Amino acid sequence: PPPPPRREDRFEVTVRSVNSTVFFDFRHPNLTEAICTVVLIVFIIAMMFSTALLVGNTVKHLCITPLQKLLSIVKDVASNIFSSVDNLARQLKGKDQLGDDDSEEEEGNEAKMLDRVLKKLAALSELTVKKSPIEEYQMLEREHRELLRDYNVTGVLAAEQERSGPARMLGAVAEKDLNAELVQEVRPGLSDGGIEWQDFNVWGFDVVPLTASQRDLLCIGLMKMYKCDKRVETSASGLSSASLGEPGAADADADAAGDGEGGSSSVPSRWGVARRASLSNRRRSSVKGRNSQDGPMADDNLNLTFVNFVMAVGAGYNSPDIVPFHNFAHAVDVAVTLHHVLKRTHAEYFLARHERLALMASALAHDIGHAGYDNSFLVKTQDELAMRYNDASPMENMHCSKLFEIVTKPGSAIFSSMDTNRYAEVRRLCVEAILFTDCQRHFTIVRELKMAYDMSKGLFDVPSPEEDEEDEEQPTPSLEMVEFFVLKRENIKTLHRFFLHFADQSQAMKSTKHHVYWDDKHLEELSFQAEREKELGLPVSPLHTQAAICLPKMRVGVLEMCIQPMASAASSIFRGLSICEDKVFENMMYWRDEWKEATPDDEAIAFVSERISSQRGSSCGPRLSTRRTAVVSGGVS
């Protein structure tokens, strides 16, 4: 029978058929269950309260308190900026021209305060751009200018004016005829030495088959192509007297007026100053040769200086038998590549002529005196160079030192015609460029290039031709792109570092034959270092001995992780360097095929191929040609 219904905790049940009675007592179990339920409810409520309290404190500690501190700091900084800008603006234009900014400072509202600060900065910017430092200097009386002469104000302001975007654009245009003249001067000498111009004037030019005398002749020709004596100053570099109101400026202005091309009132001042400098430069060019220092004798002396410089640099390198890779042939290859990089990027729009001459000299001497050991070996062995330069790029510091030992000697002083300020600028450029050939700084340069591209994609994403022929004319940069680099010191320093480092790493960006030759030479040099490390009881890297590693696999990894990112970033900014990225991918596919023959691991090779394809598709910037995607899937062309 079914159990009887339970209405109470204690009751009895009588079964008459069997004459029995059953007593039930559930009071104690039910009481225990009720107590447990109440305790559980209280515990859950306590846990919920504790959790809410803990979450609230955590949120306050992680978010609210730092935000309050940040807003407090923002308020203080904004208040300081507001006061400083307000004082400066009042000094520039007076209280009455600052609009409604005279109201009392609003307390407790950071957003409104920041808005007022930004408006104040915008008003100040409009005021300051109306008067450049050059115009302020021109407005000074002559006796006041004399007081500033000891501070080299004219040199600083002339360099600033030369760095302006319009001045660099005009200078680049003015250089076209000059470059054509220099090519005509250098070309016959190369032909007489057995180097045809059409062979030299392509990206894949190979210096390996050249004789020692041909390499010297080529280096001398490269130095001549970037010479910058008084006869060949560009319009952008002759600004000090014409634009700053120094003695002789009246002559330049008279020439400008005599040419009937309009006065400064009809053009913006920044264009007018550069135009007057261009006219002044034209006037100087028309009278060149009247002074014996600017005539053929000076030109012959300069060419002789270049010869002495090249001979001294070549003598500073060790023999290829001792140093298979870092020898003079490598330096010549880097110098030739640098020339092509400067040409394909239209560097004359970004760098003045003396800067390009400095880079070319740095390219020739960037590995001078190299003993075949890398920096890590010098540090581990506590070499004299590592001790002298405190383990900071000892080889590169030594190269810089040797370069300036040569250029300070009278017979090879290629920078002797420069004034003190320009020489100091050239020295800084050479030192920085050579120091950044240290491979430890490679990813710094790649990061700077990618950052530059990400900051201003619109300047670099321009249409490009469908086919990237070796000799095609690359599009010239826009004024906005020029100003992006030349008006910010950080950006122009990035170019200084990039150009030489890129040329130094360019072996993998050329034909597979060229790449394999130099890669083998590099590995040969590393094996010499490995033997020395064994002799000294030092740990030897497997890469140095090529033991227990698959060389094709290793080479694919180096190209993929190191060279390809730099080539991709460079070709995104400078479309003329797109051929470099193509060559990197061709060489990657070549080593992939070699890897397949050496160790037939189909799964790993398929994974690498897919990864290369994905890298090709995700490279920075729009692709220049659909032809290049076939390189990844089709192997070496």
GIDA-V469213 format. One line per field, one symbol per residue. ss: DSSP state (@ for helix, = for strand, . for the rest). psi: psi as a letter, one per 20 degrees, with the letter a starting at -180 (. if undefined). burial: + if it has 9 or more other ideal C-beta (glycine too) atoms within 8 Angstrom, else -. A space follows every 50 residues. Layout:
BEGIN
ss=???
psi=???
burial=???
END
This chain:
BEGIN
ss=.........======....======.@@@@@@@@@@@@@@@@@@@@@@@@ @@@@@@@@@@@@@@@@@@@@@@@@@@@@@@@@@@@@@@@@@@@.@@@... .........@@@@@@@@@@@@@@@@@@@....@@@@@@@..@@@@@@@@@ @.@@@@@@@@@@..@@@@@@@@@@@@@@@@@@@@@@@@@@@@....@@@@ ...........@@@@@@@@@@@@@@....@@@..@@@..@@@@@....@@ @@@@@@@@.....@@@..@@@@@@@@@@@@@@@@@@.....@@@.@@@@@ @@@@@@@@@@@@@@@............@@@@@@@@@@@@@@@@@..@@@. ..@@@@@@@@@@@@@.........@@@@@@...@@@@@.....@@@@@@@ @@@@@@@..@@@.......@@@@@@@@@@@@@@@@...@@@@@@@@@@@@ @@@@@.@@@@..................@@@@@@@@..@@@@@@@@@@@@ @@@@.@@@@..@@@@@@@@@@@@@@@@@@@@@@@@......@@@@..... @@@@@@@@@@@@@@@@@@@@@@@.@@@@@@@@@@@@@@@@@@@@@@@@.. .@@@@@@@@@@@@@@@@........@@@@@@@@@...
psi=qqqqqoiriprqppohhjlqppppojgghhgghgghgggggggggggggg gggggghggghhggghhggghgggggghgggggghggghhhgirhijjck jirqppqjnhghghghgghghghhghghihorhghghhiqqghhhhhihi jkghgghghghhiqghghghggghighghhghghhhghhgghjjophhhh kqhjppigiqrghhgggggggghhijqlahhkprhijligghijkrpihh gghhgghhikjqaihiqqhhhgghghhghhhhghhhjqihphijahghgh hghhggghggggghhiqrqhhgnhgmahggggggggggghghghiliiih prhhghgghghhghjikpjpjjqrhhghghjlqhghhgjljolhghhggg ghgihgiiqghknijhiqrgghghggggggggghhjiphijghgggghgh ggghhmhhhhnqqqqhpmqhjqpqpqqrhghghhghiphhhhhggghggg gghhjihijaqhggghghghhghghhhghghhhghikqppphhhikqkqo ghgghggggghggghghggghhgohijhhghghghghghghghhhhhgnm nhgghhggghhgghghhjqqrqqhpihhhihghiap.
burial=--------------+--------+-+---+-------------------- --------++----+-----+--++--++-++--++-+++-+-----+-- +----+---+--++-++-+++-++--+------++++--+----+--++- --++++++++++++++++++++-++--++--++-+++-+++-+-+-+--+ -+--+-+--+---+++++++++++++++++++++++++++++++----+- +++-++----------+-++++++++++++++++---+-----++--++- -+++++++++++++-+++----++++++++++++++++++++++++++++ ++++++++++++++++++++-++-+-+++-+-+-++--+---++++++++ -+++-++-+--++++-----+++-+++-++++++++++--++--++-+++ -++--++-++---+---+-----+------+++++++---++++++++++ ++++++++++-+-++-+++-++++++++++-+++---+-+-+-+++--+- ++++++-+++-+++++++++++++++++++++++++++++++++++-+-- ----+--++-+++-++--+-+--++--+++++---+-
END
